[in-house]
């Protein structure tokens, strides 16, 4: 028979370690607070790329001309009065790979004027427009931007200096440093009813002063009002509490109350460990983080239920075995399965962490921490609680059921 590992010998030391980590997280929560993302903190997010203008398009005429950029190329949609002159002119990157060929082709559209600023050899595929500018052409130039090859890298500290008008602004690099793309997050204290307009105008003024009106492009922005932010935060709390309640009911019906409470405590432990990690690393707490925590809860309870099933089987086969010995035996027998399952899952998450950026990278990191905590809590939190409660039960934690019988093949009957 496989040698039984005495996991119970470390129940108390590891419970103390977990309590210390959770306590440090709660203290950090009080001292440092959580780095609330835009989902939970009312405010404004703007994504900006520091990139000069490559070319501009303008139009003078009686028709409506709109420019649409896709992954494969650029389409110019021309709409005439009554629909008789409607047409779409496509300029796929495969045929118009550089600015020179594209500019020559577009200039043949009646009324459209192209003003090329970048060299004719610049690739079209890497260009992008300003998201705040209407794609419907008019006499006002509609600009496409690009990042020149070998352009000097801009740091997040430089961007923080540009937006110094908002001292609490959080600046994050998007993608590779060579992309010169940044996300700026500014909190809304609720004192300005037109905060989204005011902040957007202030940022535009700051970037214009620093780089010039033609040398940056807004590639996206978002604003979350205080009422929506508060509602989302409260709904998240209720969602987590409802999840814990359902786990309690399920585990109570399938097992018994001390097993159920041990499972809930293990899940709460994993969630609080994640809170401590988020607090001390200042990882943005947003909807992605909530998704990670709920994923971890599901992963942790699944691991715990598998172990519980094995504990119950052992208690049926050997009804007079002490609860501590039953726990040690079950954990030993299931240890290989736990390690293999956790490691194989982690391989996928590690790949996600290594090859992604931004929120997805944070999501993967949170999963790595949570899965480690989930495997640990099944052994040293859930089982430790069952072992502790057994000391105060009249039956000393033994499962008072009809002992199971083994068939000739060794299966339970």
C-alpha positions in Angstrom: 0.0 0.0 0.0 1.2 3.5 -0.8 2.8 5.2 2.2 0.3 7.7 3.7 1.6 11.3 3.9 0.9 12.9 7.3 -0.7 16.1 5.9 -2.4 16.6 9.3 1.0 17.3 10.9 1.1 20.7 9.1 -2.6 21.6 9.5 -2.0 24.1 12.2 1.3 25.7 10.9 -0.2 26.3 7.4 -3.5 27.7 8.9 -1.4 30.2 10.8 0.6 31.1 7.6 -2.7 31.5 5.7 -4.1 33.7 8.5 -1.0 35.8 8.4 -1.2 36.3 4.6 -4.9 37.2 4.8 -4.3 39.6 7.7 -1.5 41.3 5.7 -3.9 41.7 2.8 -6.6 43.2 5.0 -4.1 45.6 6.6 -2.9 46.5 3.1 -6.5 47.0 2.1 -6.8 49.5 4.9 -3.4 51.2 4.3 -3.0 51.1 0.5 -6.4 50.3 -0.8 -7.3 48.6 -4.0 -6.3 49.9 -7.4 -9.9 50.1 -8.7 -10.2 49.8 -12.4 -12.5 52.0 -14.4 -15.3 49.4 -14.0 -15.5 50.1 -10.3 -14.2 53.6 -10.0 -16.1 56.3 -11.8 -13.8 58.0 -14.3 -12.4 58.3 -17.8 -10.1 56.1 -19.8 -8.4 57.3 -23.0 -6.0 55.3 -25.2 -3.5 57.4 -27.1 -0.7 56.8 -29.6 2.0 59.3 -30.1 2.3 59.1 -33.9 2.6 61.8 -36.7 0.2 62.2 -39.5 0.9 60.0 -42.5 -1.7 61.5 -44.9 -5.0 63.4 -44.9 -8.1 63.0 -47.0 -10.6 65.8 -47.7 -13.6 66.0 -49.9 -15.6 68.7 -51.7 -18.7 67.7 -53.6 -22.4 66.9 -53.3 -22.1 63.3 -52.3 -21.4 61.7 -49.0 -18.0 60.0 -48.8 -17.1 57.8 -45.8 -13.8 56.0 -45.1 -13.8 52.6 -43.4 -10.6 50.8 -42.4 -10.6 47.0 -41.9 -8.0 44.3 -41.4 -7.6 43.7 -45.1 -7.6 47.3 -46.4 -9.5 50.6 -46.7 -12.9 51.1 -48.3 -14.2 54.4 -49.5 -18.0 54.4 -49.5 -19.7 57.0 -51.8 -23.4 57.7 -51.4 -25.3 59.8 -53.9 -28.7 61.5 -53.7 -31.4 58.9 -54.3 -28.9 56.0 -54.2 -28.2 56.0 -58.0 -24.6 56.8 -57.6 -23.8 54.6 -54.6 -20.6 52.7 -54.8 -17.8 51.3 -52.6 -14.2 51.6 -53.8 -11.9 49.1 -52.1 -8.1 49.5 -51.6 -6.8 46.2 -50.2 -3.4 46.2 -48.6 -2.3 43.4 -50.9 -2.6 45.7 -53.9 -1.9 49.0 -52.3 0.8 48.1 -49.9 2.5 51.6 -49.6 1.3 55.1 -49.2 2.5 56.1 -52.7 0.3 53.6 -54.6 -2.7 54.2 -52.3 -2.5 58.0 -52.6 -2.4 57.8 -56.4 -5.4 55.5 -56.5 -7.6 57.5 -54.1 -6.8 60.8 -55.8 -8.7 59.4 -58.9 -12.0 59.6 -56.9 -13.8 62.8 -58.0 -13.7 65.5 -55.3 -11.3 63.6 -53.0 -8.0 65.3 -52.2 -5.0 63.4 -50.7 -2.2 65.1 -48.9 0.7 62.7 -48.3 2.9 63.7 -45.4 4.9 60.5 -44.8 7.3 59.0 -47.4 5.7 57.2 -50.2 7.3 53.9 -49.2 5.5 53.8 -45.8 3.4 50.6 -45.4 -0.4 51.2 -45.3 -1.2 48.3 -43.1 0.3 49.9 -40.0 -1.7 53.2 -40.3 -4.7 54.2 -38.2 -7.1 57.2 -37.9 -8.1 59.2 -34.8 -11.2 57.7 -33.3 -12.6 61.1 -32.2 -12.7 62.3 -35.8 -15.7 61.6 -38.0 -14.9 59.2 -40.9 -17.2 61.1 -43.2 -15.0 63.2 -45.4 -15.4 67.0 -45.6 -13.3 70.0 -46.3 -11.7 69.4 -42.9 -8.8 67.0 -43.4 -9.3 63.5 -42.1 -5.9 62.2 -40.9 -4.3 58.7 -40.8 -1.3 58.3 -38.5 1.7 56.0 -38.4 4.7 55.3 -36.2 7.9 55.9 -38.1 10.5 53.1 -38.2 13.1 53.7 -35.6 11.0 56.4 -33.8 12.3 57.3 -30.3 10.6 55.3 -27.5 8.4 57.3 -25.2 8.1 56.3 -21.6 5.1 56.3 -19.3 6.8 58.8 -17.1 6.9 61.2 -20.0 3.2 60.8 -20.6 2.5 61.3 -16.8 4.4 64.6 -17.1 2.2 65.6 -20.1 -1.1 64.9 -18.1 0.3 66.4 -14.9 -2.9 68.5 -14.8 -4.4 65.3 -13.3 -1.9 64.2 -10.6 -3.8 61.0 -9.9 -3.8 59.9 -13.5 -2.7 56.3 -14.0 -0.7 55.7 -17.2 -0.1 52.2 -18.6 1.9 51.2 -21.7 -0.2 49.3 -24.2 1.5 46.6 -26.4 5.2 47.0 -27.1 7.1 50.2 -26.1 7.9 50.8 -29.8 4.1 51.1 -30.5 4.1 54.3 -28.4 0.6 53.5 -27.2 -0.7 54.4 -23.8 -3.8 54.1 -21.6 -4.6 57.0 -19.3 -7.1 56.5 -16.5 -8.4 59.5 -14.6 -10.8 59.3 -11.7 -14.0 61.3 -11.5 -14.7 62.7 -8.1 -18.3 63.6 -9.0 -18.0 67.4 -8.7 -18.2 68.0 -12.5 -21.5 67.1 -14.2 -19.7 67.2 -17.6 -16.6 65.4 -16.5 -16.3 63.3 -19.7 -16.2 66.4 -21.9 -14.0 68.4 -19.6 -11.4 65.6 -19.2 -11.4 64.8 -22.9 -10.8 68.5 -23.8 -8.1 68.9 -21.1 -6.2 65.8 -22.4 -6.4 67.0 -26.0 -5.0 70.4 -25.0 -2.2 68.7 -23.0 -1.1 66.4 -25.9 -1.4 69.2 -28.4 0.9 71.4 -26.3 3.4 68.6 -25.9 3.5 67.0 -29.3 1.5 69.1 -31.7 -2.0 68.6 -33.0 -0.9 66.4 -35.9 1.4 64.1 -33.9 -0.9 62.0 -31.8 -4.1 60.0 -32.2 -6.8 59.0 -29.8 -7.5 55.3 -30.6 -10.3 54.8 -28.0 -11.9 56.2 -24.9 -14.5 55.2 -22.3 -16.3 56.9 -19.4 -18.1 55.2 -16.5 -20.4 57.4 -14.4 -20.5 57.2 -10.6 -24.0 55.6 -10.5 -23.1 52.8 -12.9 -19.7 52.2 -11.1 -21.4 51.9 -7.7 -24.1 49.6 -9.1 -21.5 47.3 -10.7 -19.5 47.1 -7.5 -22.5 46.1 -5.4 -23.7 43.6 -8.0 -20.2 42.0 -7.9 -20.4 41.6 -4.1 -23.9 40.0 -4.3 -22.7 37.7 -7.1 -19.8 36.4 -5.0 -22.0 35.9 -1.9 -24.6 34.1 -4.0 -21.9 31.8 -5.4 -20.8 31.0 -1.9 -24.3 30.3 -0.8 -24.9 27.9 -3.7 -21.7 26.1 -2.9 -22.8 25.7 0.7 -26.2 24.3 -0.3 -24.7 21.9 -2.8 -22.0 20.6 -0.5 -24.4 20.2 2.4 -26.8 18.1 0.3 -24.1 16.0 -1.2 -22.0 15.6 2.0 -22.7 17.1 5.4 -22.6 20.5 7.1 -19.0 20.4 8.3 -17.8 19.3 4.8 -19.9 22.1 3.3 -18.5 24.7 5.7 -15.0 23.5 5.1 -15.5 23.9 1.3 -16.9 27.4 1.7 -14.0 28.4 4.0 -11.5 27.1 1.4 -13.2 29.2 -1.3 -13.2 32.2 1.0 -9.6 31.6 1.8 -8.7 31.6 -1.9 -10.6 34.8 -2.5 -8.9 36.6 0.4 -5.5 35.4 -0.8 -6.4 36.9 -4.2 -7.4 40.1 -2.4 -4.0 40.2 -0.6 -2.2 39.6 -3.9 -4.2 42.4 -5.7 -3.6 44.8 -2.8 0.2 44.4 -2.6 0.8 44.2 -6.3 -1.7 47.0 -7.0 -3.1 45.0 -9.9 -6.1 46.9 -11.4 -9.3 45.5 -9.9 -11.8 45.4 -12.8 -14.3 43.1 -14.4 -11.5 40.9 -15.7 -10.2 40.4 -12.1 -13.7 39.5 -10.9 -13.9 36.9 -13.7 -10.6 35.5 -12.6 -11.8 35.2 -8.9 -15.0 33.5 -10.0 -13.0 31.1 -12.2 -10.7 30.4 -9.2 -13.7 29.7 -7.0 -15.0 27.2 -9.6 -11.6 25.5 -9.9 -11.1 25.4 -6.1 -14.5 23.9 -5.3 -14.1 21.3 -8.0 -10.8 20.1 -6.6 -12.3 20.1 -3.1 -15.4 18.0 -4.1 -13.1 15.4 -5.8 -11.1 15.0 -2.5 -14.4 14.9 -0.5 -15.6 12.1 -2.6 -12.5 10.1 -1.9 -12.7 10.9 1.8 -16.3 9.6 2.0 -15.3 6.4 0.1 -12.5 5.7 2.6 -14.8 6.4 5.5 -17.4 3.9 4.1 -14.8 1.2 3.5 -13.1 1.7 6.8 -15.8 3.1 9.1 -13.7 2.8 12.3 -10.7 4.8 10.9 -10.1 8.0 12.7 -11.1 11.1 10.8 -7.5 12.4 10.8 -6.2 9.1 9.3 -9.1 9.1 6.7 -8.1 12.7 5.6 -4.4 11.8 5.3 -5.2 8.7 3.3 -7.6 10.4 0.9 -5.2 13.3 0.3 -2.4 10.9 -0.3 -4.4 8.9 -2.8 -5.7 11.9 -4.7 -2.4 13.9 -4.6 -1.2 12.7 -7.9 -4.4 13.6 -9.6 -4.3 17.1 -8.0 -0.8 17.8 -9.1 -1.4 16.6 -12.7 -4.6 18.5 -13.1 -3.1 21.7 -11.6 0.1 21.6 -13.6 -1.6 20.8 -17.0 -4.1 23.7 -16.4 -1.2 26.0 -15.4 0.6 25.2 -18.7 -2.2 26.8 -20.7 -2.4 29.7 -18.3 1.4 30.3 -18.4 1.1 30.5 -22.2 -1.6 33.1 -21.8 0.6 35.0 -19.4 3.6 34.8 -21.6 2.0 35.8 -25.0 -0.5 38.4 -24.0 -0.5 41.9 -22.6 -2.7 44.2 -20.6 -5.8 42.9 -18.9 -5.4 39.3 -20.3 -1.9 39.1 -18.8 -3.3 40.2 -15.4 -6.1 37.7 -15.8 -3.6 34.9 -16.4 -1.4 36.0 -13.4 -4.5 36.0 -11.1 -5.4 32.5 -12.3 -1.8 31.2 -11.6 -2.0 32.6 -8.0 -5.6 31.3 -7.5 -4.9 27.8 -8.8 -1.9 27.4 -6.5 -4.0 28.7 -3.6 -6.9 26.4 -4.6 -4.8 23.2 -4.6 -3.3 24.3 -1.3 -6.6 25.2 0.4 -8.2 21.8 -0.4 -5.5 20.1 1.7 -4.7 22.5 4.4 -7.9 24.6 4.9 -10.9 22.4 4.0 -9.4 19.3 5.5 -8.0 21.1 8.5 -11.5 22.5 9.3 -13.1 19.0 9.1 -10.4 17.6 11.3 -10.9 20.4 13.8 -14.7 20.1 14.0 -14.5 16.3 14.4 -12.9 16.8 17.8 -16.2 18.3 19.0 -18.6 15.9 17.4 -20.1 13.1 19.4 -19.2 10.6 16.6 -15.7 12.1 16.4 -16.2 12.8 12.7 -16.8 9.2 11.7 -19.4 8.7 8.9 -22.2 6.7 10.5 -23.4 4.9 7.4 -23.7 1.3 6.4 -20.1 0.1 5.7 -19.6 -0.4 2.0 -19.0 -3.9 0.7 -16.4 -4.7 -2.0 -17.3 -6.9 -5.0 -15.0 -9.6 -6.2 -13.5 -7.1 -8.6 -12.7 -4.7 -5.8 -15.5 -2.1 -6.6 -17.8 -0.6 -4.1 -21.3 -2.1 -3.9 
